[in-house]
């Protein structure tokens, strides 16, 4: 895996390879459209903030909703993206993030290698482990208990 580059400053390009780079926000998934709506809203907020000059950001789901992680990554690679950051929108790393997602990424890496494509897919830790998220949740809980 390569070290992340400052893709916002480079217009969404991996400065080492010159290929476009992208991020995939990975949520668990649900067949309930009410459950999916906040994730779609979050993606829209990110797109609005980044504008057309930032890193490409897409949404994918582990299960029960589309697009799947595999289909989203394949679509990005088809568009010429060669560095993909997977950002799990999970609170913690359970079975999916410890086993299922790494296995799927390994499978995709092999698939791309067999096509003579050099693709870097970097799985980040879940956003729930970020100090800002814990702080925000703590503030909400304290406010509601007051």
SEDO-924745 format. One record per residue (C-alpha): x, y, z; residue in three letters. Coordinates in pm, 1 decimal. Example, Ala and Ser with C-alpha at 12.3 -4.5 7.8 and 13.67 -1.06 7.14 Angstrom:
# SEDO-924745
[[1230.0, -450.0, 780.0], ALA]
[[1367.0, -106.0, 714.0], SER]
//
This chain:
# SEDO-924745
[[0.0, 0.0, 0.0], UNK]
[[121.1, 348.3, -74.5], UNK]
[[99.1, 639.2, 162.8], UNK]
[[-202.0, 861.6, 101.0], UNK]
[[-135.4, 1170.3, -105.9], UNK]
[[-303.8, 1505.0, -69.0], UNK]
[[-562.9, 1437.6, -334.7], UNK]
[[-767.5, 1751.5, -269.6], UNK]
[[-465.4, 1966.0, -348.3], UNK]
[[-389.2, 1757.6, -656.9], UNK]
[[-745.1, 1771.4, -793.0], UNK]
[[-823.5, 1410.6, -706.8], UNK]
[[-510.9, 1274.1, -875.2], UNK]
[[-271.0, 1027.3, -719.9], UNK]
[[43.0, 1237.6, -750.2], UNK]
[[265.1, 927.6, -772.9], UNK]
[[85.1, 766.9, -1070.4], UNK]
[[-108.7, 1054.0, -1228.3], UNK]
[[-425.6, 838.3, -1225.4], UNK]
[[-748.7, 964.4, -1070.7], UNK]
[[-806.4, 861.9, -713.0], UNK]
[[-1133.4, 810.8, -530.7], UNK]
[[-1284.6, 730.6, -194.7], UNK]
[[-1569.3, 491.8, -122.2], UNK]
[[-1784.7, 550.1, 183.3], UNK]
[[-1884.5, 203.0, 298.4], UNK]
[[-2203.6, 158.0, 499.8], UNK]
[[-2360.3, -166.5, 620.9], UNK]
[[-2670.4, -151.2, 405.2], UNK]
[[-3040.7, -215.5, 449.2], UNK]
[[-3341.1, -287.9, 232.0], UNK]
[[-3519.5, 1.6, 408.2], UNK]
[[-3495.6, 325.2, 207.0], UNK]
[[-3538.9, 526.2, 529.9], UNK]
[[-3216.5, 370.2, 660.6], UNK]
[[-3032.4, 451.2, 334.4], UNK]
[[-3143.1, 815.3, 315.7], UNK]
[[-2899.8, 961.0, 574.8], UNK]
[[-2604.7, 805.5, 391.5], UNK]
[[-2719.0, 949.2, 59.8], UNK]
[[-2762.2, 1287.0, 230.0], UNK]
[[-2410.9, 1262.2, 377.9], UNK]
[[-2267.7, 1182.5, 34.4], UNK]
[[-2447.0, 1484.0, -113.3], UNK]
[[-2307.5, 1709.5, 160.7], UNK]
[[-1956.6, 1583.0, 87.5], UNK]
[[-2003.8, 1640.2, -286.3], UNK]
[[-2133.8, 1991.5, -219.4], UNK]
[[-1832.5, 2068.3, 1.4], UNK]
[[-1568.3, 1921.8, -230.2], UNK]
[[-1715.5, 2058.3, -550.4], UNK]
[[-1584.1, 1935.1, -883.5], UNK]
[[-1216.7, 1976.5, -790.1], UNK]
[[-1195.0, 1735.0, -499.5], UNK]
[[-1140.9, 1364.3, -482.2], UNK]
[[-1422.1, 1157.1, -628.6], UNK]
[[-1635.0, 1016.0, -345.9], UNK]
[[-1890.6, 738.7, -391.4], UNK]
[[-2112.0, 532.2, -161.5], UNK]
[[-2128.8, 152.8, -133.2], UNK]
[[-2296.6, -97.9, 94.8], UNK]
[[-2185.0, -425.9, 251.5], UNK]
[[-2517.5, -596.6, 192.6], UNK]
[[-2891.1, -554.5, 134.1], UNK]
[[-2847.6, -243.0, -83.7], UNK]
[[-2675.8, -135.2, -401.9], UNK]
[[-2418.8, -50.2, -509.7], UNK]
[[-2207.7, -315.8, -342.9], UNK]
[[-1846.6, -245.9, -253.2], UNK]
[[-1726.3, -472.7, -535.1], UNK]
[[-1947.7, -312.7, -800.7], UNK]
[[-1853.4, 39.1, -689.6], UNK]
[[-1480.9, -39.1, -695.8], UNK]
[[-1509.6, -209.1, -1036.4], UNK]
[[-1691.7, 98.3, -1172.4], UNK]
[[-1419.5, 328.9, -1039.9], UNK]
[[-1143.2, 115.6, -1190.1], UNK]
[[-1334.8, 109.8, -1519.2], UNK]
[[-1327.2, 492.0, -1505.5], UNK]
[[-947.4, 486.9, -1472.3], UNK]
[[-917.9, 521.3, -1094.1], UNK]
[[-612.6, 337.3, -961.7], UNK]
[[-606.9, 439.2, -594.0], UNK]
[[-919.6, 383.7, -386.4], UNK]
[[-962.2, 465.1, -18.5], UNK]
[[-1242.0, 271.1, 151.5], UNK]
[[-1379.8, 470.0, 445.6], UNK]
[[-1611.7, 254.2, 658.8], UNK]
[[-1908.0, 442.9, 802.7], UNK]
[[-1914.8, 199.8, 1093.6], UNK]
[[-1888.1, 273.4, 1464.2], UNK]
[[-1631.6, -1.9, 1527.8], UNK]
[[-1453.3, -286.8, 1349.0], UNK]
[[-1661.3, -601.1, 1382.0], UNK]
[[-1664.8, -912.6, 1167.0], UNK]
[[-1739.1, -725.9, 843.1], UNK]
[[-1439.1, -494.2, 876.5], UNK]
[[-1203.2, -752.9, 1021.3], UNK]
[[-1285.4, -1037.3, 780.2], UNK]
[[-1541.8, -975.4, 507.0], UNK]
[[-1417.1, -644.6, 368.2], UNK]
[[-1045.6, -737.8, 366.5], UNK]
[[-1135.1, -1066.0, 192.7], UNK]
[[-1339.5, -880.1, -70.6], UNK]
[[-1056.0, -630.8, -123.4], UNK]
[[-805.1, -916.6, -164.4], UNK]
[[-1037.9, -1080.5, -417.7], UNK]
[[-1066.6, -754.8, -613.3], UNK]
[[-689.9, -696.5, -600.4], UNK]
[[-636.5, -1042.4, -751.8], UNK]
[[-900.6, -974.9, -1017.5], UNK]
[[-730.8, -648.5, -1119.1], UNK]
[[-383.0, -802.0, -1110.3], UNK]
[[-505.8, -1075.5, -1345.7], UNK]
[[-614.5, -794.8, -1580.7], UNK]
[[-265.7, -638.6, -1557.2], UNK]
[[-405.4, -342.5, -1366.4], UNK]
[[-217.1, -191.0, -1074.7], UNK]
[[-486.6, -79.6, -831.7], UNK]
[[-429.1, 22.8, -470.4], UNK]
[[-727.2, -24.3, -238.9], UNK]
[[-669.8, 104.9, 112.9], UNK]
[[-914.8, 8.5, 386.9], UNK]
[[-922.7, 272.2, 658.9], UNK]
[[-1037.0, 219.0, 1015.4], UNK]
[[-1404.7, 290.4, 1086.8], UNK]
[[-1502.7, 654.4, 1124.0], UNK]
[[-1656.2, 571.1, 1462.2], UNK]
[[-1304.6, 537.9, 1603.5], UNK]
[[-1215.5, 896.3, 1512.2], UNK]
[[-1188.3, 1124.1, 1819.0], UNK]
[[-1422.5, 1380.3, 1660.3], UNK]
[[-1698.6, 1120.3, 1627.9], UNK]
[[-1662.7, 1004.1, 1987.8], UNK]
[[-1664.1, 1366.7, 2101.8], UNK]
[[-1976.5, 1447.6, 1900.4], UNK]
[[-2160.7, 1142.4, 2034.2], UNK]
[[-2057.2, 1229.4, 2389.2], UNK]
[[-2190.8, 1583.6, 2346.1], UNK]
[[-2524.4, 1457.2, 2211.3], UNK]
[[-2563.2, 1207.5, 2496.8], UNK]
[[-2475.7, 1468.7, 2758.9], UNK]
[[-2717.6, 1721.9, 2604.1], UNK]
[[-3000.8, 1467.4, 2599.7], UNK]
[[-2934.9, 1364.8, 2959.3], UNK]
[[-2936.1, 1724.0, 3081.4], UNK]
//
